[in-house]
Amino acid sequence: MYYYNIHDIIKVQSDVVLYELEYFKSEVFENPDLAVRTLDSLPGGLRISRKIIEDRSTNSHKILYTEHFGSLGAQFSINFGEKIEVIINKLISKSKHVLYVNLVEPLLRFLFISRGFILLHSACLDKNESGLLMSAPPDTGKTTTVLKCVKNGFSFLSDDMTIIKLPNQAMCFPKPMTISSHTFKTAVSVSNTRDTERSMRVRSLVHSKTGRSFMHKLAKLNVPIFTINTLGQSIVRPPKYSINTILQDAIIKKVTRVDSLYFLKREGNEFIQLDTDTALDLAVENSDDAFIFPPYAELLKYITINGKTALELLEEEKKLLLAFLSGISCYMVKSETRAWFNMISKYTENKA
């Protein structure tokens, strides 16, 4: 059994290792907020389409997700009781990445909201006790910019998700970083990994924006999308590395006070200060893009935590995010040549 304590806010217990939460690995504890269990199979036979069966016959609220192949494909159930219990079949347990990204992390997002926190899709760095966030759509170049910052004296808190506590505090969430073949070639020490440039090119292509876009389109068809995704990612594993595998002397900082948020965009060459409403729209758009992956959209209407639906919780998240953004400076940083590090560094130096 594996135990993860995320800043004493949420405790996760799982009989499958969750590599994305490895930083939060802890001693044994009782009463987890989220538990993951594996069974050989769940109820459900062959069918003609994906289906979610809802059960409200008891005090708790339970759903069962099953696809065309029944117990031979990907199946899971979620019980929204005093704790959230996720039961997966053996097939899903073979792909730890799919389990975390497609089931665990979306549930963590709603658990954080229910406790007054935001799990924001962003990178977070700190320099001289001043924190900054970076947000961008997938495959923009954010990770490369983060690595440049860390190489130049910034402390690392996160690359993909950051925990936000009002009014302006960020808490680390140092998941393994998804890197491109180019970043692998230029930044990863060969002595720290057995991967080759050839294997990285294949893995980067499968897990690129193009690959994700293809899966999104496939999900709109009547196909066993979760089964396909599970099998595919168990064969071609995501190109993920911890920050200390890439940069051995990187310093992980637990908490920082956020002063600014930078939205990165691959066009033009411009540095623009944003009003709060525009920043809110961009932050929500980037976060939704990070979470909305099959079967998330189908699960959304069934999620209930502490008596609140997913839509109600998302409205609360938006209010929390608005309050947070109102207290910091927000900018759009445009660069066709991906020169965000130079632009942000120059701006922060001039501001100081």
C-alpha positions, 0 to 999 in steps of 0.5 A, a space after each residue: 500500500 502507498 500513502 501520500 500526504 499532500 501538504 496536510 490538505 489531502 491524504 491519498 492511499 493507493 494499492 498502486 504506486 502513483 509516481 506523480 505523487 512520489 514527492 508526498 510519499 508518507 508514513 502509514 495513516 488512517 482515514 484517507 480522503 481518497 483511496 484507490 483499490 484494484 480488483 481483478 474485474 468489476 461487474 459488466 459484460 459486453 455492450 455496444 457503447 461506453 456507459 456510466 451506471 449510477 447508484 444512489 440506493 445507499 447513503 453514498 453516491 456510486 458510479 460504475 464506468 464500463 466500456 464495450 469489452 466489459 470486464 476485458 476492457 477498462 473499468 472503474 467505479 467511484 464511491 463519493 462517500 465520506 471519503 472518495 473510493 476509486 476501484 479500478 480493474 487490473 487493466 487500468 492498474 497497468 498504466 499508472 499514468 492513465 490512472 493518475 491523470 484521468 482519474 486521480 488528478 481530476 478528483 484531487 482538483 475537486 477535493 482541493 476546491 472543497 477545502 478552499 484551495 485551487 489546483 491551478 494548471 501552471 508552473 511555479 518558481 521562486 527567486 529571492 522569496 518572490 514567486 511567479 507562475 507561468 501558464 500556457 497551453 500544452 506544447 507551448 514551451 513552458 517546460 523548457 522555460 522553467 528549466 532555463 529559470 532553474 538553471 539561472 538561480 530560480 527555485 522550483 515548485 512545480 511545472 504542471 500544477 500548483 496548489 494556490 492558497 488565498 490570498 497569494 500563497 503557492 504550495 509546491 506540487 513537483 510532479 515529474 515533468 513531461 519533456 519533448 525529444 528536443 529538451 531531452 537531447 539538450 537538457 537530460 544527462 545521459 548518465 541519469 537515464 537509459 532512454 535513447 533519443 530514438 525512443 524519446 522521439 517516438 514517445 514525444 510524438 505519441 504524447 504530443 499535442 497532436 497525439 492528445 488532439 487525436 485522442 480527443 477526436 477519437 473520444 467523440 466516436 463510439 469507441 472504447 477510448 479509456 481502454 485504448 488510452 490505457 493500453 497505448 500508454 502502458 506500451 508507450 510510456 510518457 516521457 516523464 522525468 523528475 526535476 532532479 533527474 534533469 537538473 541534479 542541483 535543482 532546489 525544490 521550495 515548498 511554499 512561496 508568495 506569488 507576485 505575478 502570473 505570466 501567460 506564454 504565447 507563441 506569436 509576435 514579440 510583446 509584453 502586455 499587462 492584463 486586467 483581472 477579468 482577462 487573466 481569469 478567462 485565460 487561467 480557466 481556459 488553460 486549466 480546463 484544457 489540462 483536465 478535460 480528457 476522456 472520460 472526464 467530460 462524461 464523469 463531470 455530471 456525476 461528481 459530488 463532494 460534500 453535497 456539492 456537484 462538480 459544476 457548483 465546485 467549479 463556480 467556487 474555484 472561479 471565485 477563488 481564482 478571481 480573488 487570487 488574481 486580483 491581488 497579483 500582477 498578470 501579463 501576456 508574454 508573446 514570443 514567436 522565438 520562445 524567448 520568454 525566459 529572457 523577456 521575463 528576466 529582463 522585466 523582473 530585473 527592471 521592476 526590481 
